[in-house]
Amino acid sequence: MSERPFESLSSRIDARTAVVGVVGLGYVGLPLAVELARSGYRTIGFDTKQSVVDGVEAGRSHVQDVSSDIVGAFVGEGLLSATEDLKRLSECDVICICVPTPLNKTKDPDLSYVVASAHAIAHGLRPGQLVILESTTYPGTTREVLLPVLEEESGLRVGEDFFVCFSPERVDPGNPVWHTRNTPKVLGGITPACRDAGVSIYETVFDTMVPVESAEAAELVKVYENTFRMINIALANELAQACDKLKVDVWDVIEAAATKPFGFMKFTPGPGLGGHCIPLDPHYLSWKMRTLAFKTRMIELASEINAEMPAFVVKKVADALNEDAKAVKGSKVLVLGIAYKKDIDDLRESPALGIVQLLEEKGADVEYHDPHCPVIADDGHTPLCNLPMSSVALTDEVIAGADVVLIVTDHSVVDYARVARLAGVVVDTRGVMRGVHANGRVEGMSGPVGLFAPPALRREA
């Protein structure tokens, strides 16, 4: 008598003979593929971009948090490979879906990549396979969108013949402490057997597993995590605008509040939200709840506050120029940092792009410096007026020649004391100029930036 599908899959996982496929080799998929290979599984990466496939096959990484040395080592050992041929999904015992789930212009989820992956998997689905969706989405996607395609096209039964789970990605690009393996891994299944199958492989890859009762619970965990962050960032951004009216240093208030050892969690203001997760994920939940006649009022209000921040920053630039009897039109603005967060090369949803667009619309002559993003090209999603743009060298002449230096992304490699020494006017949206001796004028999120700062934040020019 042949083994039942669950036992057959479990035995292959235990023996490390299971083959794992990762659909989508982006900032989620490639790190996951590397960790699967590190755990001893032969891993096949699938991607529609030939350049990505060719790069991985040549041992090159296109993801900042994954080194080419590691990719090359696993490729050389035969544990990692890449292909465009989705027919090879039938070779895989476990298939992890890590494809984009963007929002359209009306903030409705676009699940076309998930659906396309489902059809490709269903074409060769066989007993004993496990499918894990990792792409961020609304609660119900795994059961209502992915599962019907797999069952109807294969004729197999979930929980008996094959297994389906949802396990949300938890990637924080550039984080030196928390990475793919040591970040606790949430997972929920369509059935208890599905959950057990998912845990059986992922517990060999991740340090800590967090099983939940259903796929819907796991889906909701992801959107709740980022909704929590989005709402609290909105509160910090609203506080910054209130402090601007009150002529109080917002950073002073937040840092003092953060000394409370209980009942407070520190969130900081900024020029707007960026990245794939925080600006987008809460809208998956909003969309789903609208279909159930429920209005997520806090999400909508927080989104509105955060969306106002680029315009608030541009107003701060205009006010700073006005102090010198200058108009925005014709003024030279040097933007420091174009990535959505410090020390990474990711431009997705970066507030800097919207800020540059607003400044250009007002007639400013905008240049930017970002060592992590040397070029910004028109990819059909980047909202800039004058493309392509290239990062300028941060020379003394460039700094001193700007009418305003606008700090949008606080990359660690920038010498802010040097900027303070050379610039005539600085608008600082990140609080990095607090405690820095400046020869010119420094404006913050809430008025002029003074020399007072806790000792750990003081920098000498």
C-alpha positions in Angstrom: 0.0 0.0 0.0 1.4 3.4 -1.0 2.0 6.2 1.5 -0.8 8.7 2.0 0.0 12.2 0.7 0.7 13.7 4.1 3.0 11.0 5.2 4.8 11.0 1.8 5.4 14.7 2.1 6.5 14.5 5.7 9.0 11.8 4.9 10.6 13.8 2.1 10.8 16.8 4.4 12.4 14.8 7.1 14.9 13.3 4.7 15.6 16.7 3.1 14.7 15.2 -0.3 11.8 17.5 -0.8 12.2 19.9 -3.7 11.0 23.4 -3.0 9.8 26.0 -5.6 9.7 29.7 -4.9 7.6 31.7 -7.3 8.8 35.3 -7.5 12.5 36.1 -6.7 12.1 39.6 -5.4 12.9 41.0 -2.0 10.8 38.3 -0.3 11.3 35.3 -2.6 15.1 35.4 -3.0 15.9 35.5 0.8 13.4 32.7 1.4 14.9 30.6 -1.4 18.4 31.1 0.1 17.2 30.0 3.6 15.5 27.0 2.1 18.7 26.0 0.4 20.6 26.7 3.6 18.4 24.2 5.3 19.4 21.5 2.8 16.4 21.6 0.3 17.0 21.7 -3.4 15.3 24.9 -4.3 14.1 26.2 -7.7 13.3 29.9 -8.1 10.8 30.9 -10.7 10.6 34.4 -12.1 9.3 36.0 -15.3 12.2 38.3 -15.6 15.0 36.8 -17.6 17.5 39.1 -16.1 16.7 37.9 -12.6 16.9 34.2 -13.6 20.2 34.8 -15.4 21.6 36.6 -12.4 20.7 33.9 -10.0 22.0 31.2 -12.3 25.3 33.1 -12.5 25.4 33.4 -8.7 24.5 37.1 -8.5 22.0 38.6 -6.1 19.8 41.6 -7.0 18.5 41.9 -3.4 20.5 44.2 -1.1 20.1 41.9 2.0 21.3 38.8 0.2 25.0 38.6 -0.8 26.1 37.3 -4.2 28.6 35.1 -2.4 25.8 33.2 -0.6 23.8 32.9 -3.8 26.8 31.7 -5.7 27.7 29.2 -3.1 24.3 27.5 -3.1 24.1 27.6 -6.9 27.5 25.9 -7.0 26.4 23.2 -4.5 23.3 22.5 -6.7 20.9 23.6 -3.9 19.7 26.7 -5.7 18.7 27.3 -9.3 16.3 29.6 -11.2 14.1 29.3 -14.3 11.3 31.0 -16.2 9.7 27.6 -17.0 6.6 27.3 -14.8 6.0 23.8 -16.1 8.8 22.7 -13.7 6.5 23.5 -10.8 5.3 19.9 -11.0 8.8 18.9 -9.8 8.3 20.7 -6.5 7.0 19.1 -3.4 6.5 22.5 -1.7 5.7 25.7 -3.6 6.0 29.1 -2.0 4.2 32.0 -3.8 6.0 35.3 -3.3 4.6 37.5 -6.1 3.5 41.1 -6.0 0.0 42.1 -4.8 -0.2 45.8 -5.7 -3.2 48.1 -5.3 -4.7 49.8 -8.3 -5.4 53.6 -8.5 -8.7 53.1 -6.5 -6.8 51.2 -3.8 -8.4 47.9 -4.8 -6.2 44.8 -4.6 -4.7 43.5 -7.8 -4.4 39.7 -7.4 -3.6 38.9 -11.0 -0.1 37.6 -10.1 -1.5 35.3 -7.5 -4.2 34.0 -9.8 -1.6 33.5 -12.6 0.6 31.5 -10.2 -2.4 29.5 -9.1 -3.2 28.4 -12.7 0.4 27.5 -13.3 0.6 25.4 -10.2 -2.8 23.7 -10.8 -1.7 22.6 -14.2 0.7 20.1 -12.7 -0.7 19.7 -9.2 -0.3 16.2 -7.8 -1.0 14.5 -4.5 1.4 15.3 -1.7 2.2 18.8 -2.8 2.1 21.8 -0.4 1.4 25.3 -1.6 2.2 28.3 0.7 1.1 31.8 -0.2 3.4 34.5 1.2 2.2 37.6 -0.7 0.5 40.2 1.5 -3.3 40.3 0.9 -6.7 40.6 2.5 -8.2 38.0 4.8 -9.9 35.3 2.7 -7.6 35.4 -0.4 -6.1 32.0 0.2 -9.4 30.2 0.7 -11.5 32.3 -1.8 -9.1 33.0 -4.6 -6.1 30.6 -4.5 -7.8 27.4 -3.4 -10.7 27.2 -5.9 -8.3 27.4 -8.8 -6.2 24.6 -7.4 -9.1 22.3 -6.6 -11.2 22.9 -9.7 -8.4 22.5 -12.2 -6.7 19.6 -10.5 -9.7 17.6 -9.2 -7.8 17.1 -6.0 -9.1 17.7 -2.4 -7.4 20.1 -0.1 -6.3 18.7 3.3 -6.3 15.1 1.9 -4.6 15.1 -1.5 -2.7 18.4 -1.3 -2.2 21.2 1.3 -2.5 24.9 1.3 -1.3 27.5 3.8 -0.8 31.2 4.2 2.4 32.5 5.8 3.0 36.3 5.6 6.3 37.6 4.7 8.0 39.7 7.4 10.8 41.4 5.7 12.4 44.6 7.0 15.0 45.6 4.3 18.3 46.8 5.8 17.6 45.5 9.3 20.9 44.3 10.7 19.3 42.2 13.5 16.1 40.7 12.2 16.3 38.7 9.0 14.4 35.9 7.3 15.5 33.0 9.5 15.3 34.6 13.0 12.1 36.5 12.5 9.2 34.5 14.0 7.1 32.9 11.2 3.3 33.0 11.4 1.5 30.3 9.5 -2.2 29.2 9.1 -3.7 26.4 7.0 -6.9 25.8 5.2 -7.3 22.7 7.3 -5.4 21.4 10.4 -3.5 19.0 8.2 -2.5 21.8 5.9 -1.2 23.8 8.9 0.7 20.7 10.1 2.3 20.3 6.7 3.4 23.9 6.6 4.8 23.8 10.0 6.7 20.6 9.3 8.9 22.3 6.6 9.1 25.8 7.9 10.2 24.7 11.4 13.3 23.4 9.7 13.9 26.8 8.1 12.9 29.4 10.7 14.0 29.7 14.3 10.5 30.3 15.7 7.1 29.1 14.3 3.9 30.8 15.3 1.0 28.6 14.1 -2.5 30.2 14.0 -5.9 28.6 13.6 -6.6 29.4 10.0 -5.3 31.0 6.8 -7.6 33.9 7.4 -6.0 34.6 10.8 -2.5 34.5 9.3 -3.6 36.9 6.6 -5.1 39.3 9.1 -1.9 39.1 11.3 0.1 40.7 8.4 -2.3 43.5 7.6 -2.9 44.2 11.3 0.9 44.5 12.0 1.3 47.2 9.4 -2.0 48.9 10.1 -0.7 49.3 13.7 2.4 50.9 12.4 0.7 53.1 9.9 -1.8 54.5 12.4 0.9 55.2 15.0 3.1 56.9 12.4 0.1 59.0 11.5 -0.2 60.1 15.1 3.4 61.1 15.2 3.0 63.0 11.9 0.0 64.8 13.3 1.9 65.6 16.4 4.7 67.1 14.2 2.2 69.4 12.6 0.7 70.4 16.0 4.2 71.1 17.3 4.9 73.3 14.3 1.9 75.4 15.3 2.9 75.4 19.0 6.6 76.2 18.2 7.7 73.1 20.2 10.4 70.7 19.0 8.6 67.4 18.2 11.7 65.4 18.6 12.2 66.7 22.1 8.7 65.7 23.0 8.9 62.2 21.5 12.3 61.4 23.0 11.2 62.5 26.4 7.9 60.5 26.1 9.9 57.4 25.1 11.7 57.4 28.5 8.5 56.1 30.0 9.2 52.5 30.8 5.6 51.3 30.4 2.5 52.0 28.3 4.3 53.9 25.5 5.9 52.8 22.2 8.1 55.2 20.2 7.1 56.2 16.7 8.7 59.1 14.9 7.4 61.5 12.2 8.8 61.8 8.7 8.2 63.1 5.2 5.5 60.4 4.4 5.2 56.7 4.2 7.3 54.5 1.9 8.0 50.9 1.1 5.7 48.1 -0.1 4.1 47.3 3.2 3.0 50.2 5.4 1.5 52.5 2.7 -0.4 49.6 1.1 -1.2 46.8 3.5 -3.9 48.6 5.6 -5.9 49.2 2.4 -6.2 45.4 1.8 -8.1 45.3 5.1 -10.1 48.4 4.2 -11.2 47.0 0.9 -12.2 43.7 2.4 -14.3 45.3 5.1 -16.0 47.6 2.6 -17.3 44.4 1.0 -18.8 43.5 4.3 -20.4 47.0 4.8 -17.9 48.0 7.5 -16.0 51.2 7.5 -12.4 51.2 8.8 -12.4 54.8 10.0 -9.0 54.8 11.7 -7.3 53.4 8.6 -8.9 56.0 6.4 -8.0 58.9 8.7 -4.4 57.8 9.3 -3.9 57.3 5.5 -5.1 60.8 4.9 -2.8 62.3 7.5 0.2 60.4 6.2 -0.6 61.3 2.6 -0.5 65.0 3.5 3.2 64.9 4.7 4.9 65.5 1.3 2.9 68.7 0.9 3.7 69.7 4.5 7.4 69.2 3.8 7.2 71.3 0.6 5.5 74.0 2.5 8.4 73.9 5.0 10.8 74.4 2.1 8.7 77.3 0.8 8.6 78.9 4.2 12.4 78.5 4.6 13.0 80.2 1.2 10.6 82.9 2.1 12.7 83.8 5.1 15.4 84.7 2.6 13.0 86.5 0.4 13.2 83.8 -2.3 10.5 82.0 -4.2 10.3 78.3 -4.8 10.3 78.9 -8.5 13.9 79.1 -9.7 15.4 78.1 -6.4 18.0 75.3 -6.3 16.8 72.5 -3.9 19.2 69.7 -3.0 17.4 66.6 -1.7 19.4 64.3 0.5 18.1 60.8 0.3 15.6 59.4 -2.2 15.1 55.9 -1.0 12.1 55.2 1.3 14.2 54.5 4.4 17.8 54.9 5.5 20.6 52.7 4.2 18.7 50.8 1.5 18.3 51.1 -2.2 14.5 50.7 -2.3 12.4 53.4 -4.0 9.0 51.7 -3.7 6.4 54.3 -2.6 9.2 56.6 -1.4 7.8 59.9 -0.2 10.8 61.6 -1.6 9.5 61.0 -5.1 6.3 62.8 -4.4 8.2 65.7 -2.7 10.4 66.1 -5.8 7.4 66.1 -8.0 5.7 68.8 -6.0 8.8 70.9 -5.9 9.3 70.6 -9.7 5.6 71.6 -10.3 6.3 74.7 -8.3 9.3 75.5 -10.5 12.2 74.5 -8.3 15.5 73.3 -9.7 15.8 70.0 -8.0 18.9 67.8 -7.6 19.3 64.8 -5.4 22.1 62.9 -3.7 21.6 59.2 -2.7 24.6 56.8 -2.7 22.2 53.9 -2.6 20.0 55.0 -5.6 22.4 56.4 -8.2 19.7 56.6 -11.0 16.0 57.0 -11.0 14.4 55.9 -14.3 10.9 55.9 -15.6 9.4 52.5 -14.7 5.8 53.5 -15.2 5.3 54.0 -11.5 7.8 56.6 -10.4 6.0 60.0 -10.2 8.7 62.3 -11.2 8.5 65.1 -13.8 12.1 65.1 -15.2 13.3 61.5 -15.7 15.8 60.0 -15.8 17.5 61.6 -12.8 21.0 60.8 -11.5 22.4 61.3 -8.1 24.9 64.2 -7.9 28.2 64.0 -6.0 27.9 65.6 -2.6 30.7 68.1 -3.1 31.3 71.3 -1.1 30.2 73.3 -4.1 26.9 71.4 -4.5 26.0 71.8 -0.8 26.9 75.5 -0.7 25.3 76.2 -4.0 21.8 75.0 -3.0 19.3 77.6 -1.8 17.9 74.8 0.4 19.2 71.4 1.4 16.3 69.1 2.2 17.0 66.0 4.2 14.4 63.4 3.3 16.2 60.1 3.9 18.8 60.0 6.7 21.4 57.7 5.2 24.2 56.9 7.6 27.0 57.6 5.1 26.2 61.3 4.8 28.3 63.6 6.9 25.6 65.9 8.3 28.0 68.0 10.3 29.7 68.9 7.0 26.3 69.7 5.5 25.5 72.0 8.4 28.9 73.7 8.0 28.4 74.4 4.3 24.7 74.8 3.7 22.9 78.2 3.9 19.5 76.7 4.8 18.7 73.1 5.8 15.2 71.6 6.1 15.5 68.5 8.2 12.6 66.0 8.2 14.4 63.3 10.1 15.8 65.0 13.2 19.4 64.3 12.3 20.5 67.9 12.6 19.6 68.2 16.3 22.6 69.2 18.3 24.7 69.9 15.2 26.5 73.3 15.0 25.4 74.9 11.8 26.8 78.0 10.1 23.5 78.6 8.3 19.8 78.1 9.4 18.3 74.7 10.1 14.5 74.2 10.0 12.9 71.1 11.4 9.5 69.5 11.2 8.4 72.0 13.9 10.3 75.2 13.5 14.0 76.0 13.9 16.3 73.2 15.0 18.3 74.2 18.1 21.6 73.0 19.5 19.9 71.1 22.4 19.9 67.4 22.0 20.5 64.4 24.3 24.3 63.7 24.5 24.0 60.6 22.3 22.6 62.7 19.5 25.1 65.5 19.5 27.4 65.9 16.6 30.2 68.4 16.2 30.6 70.2 12.9 
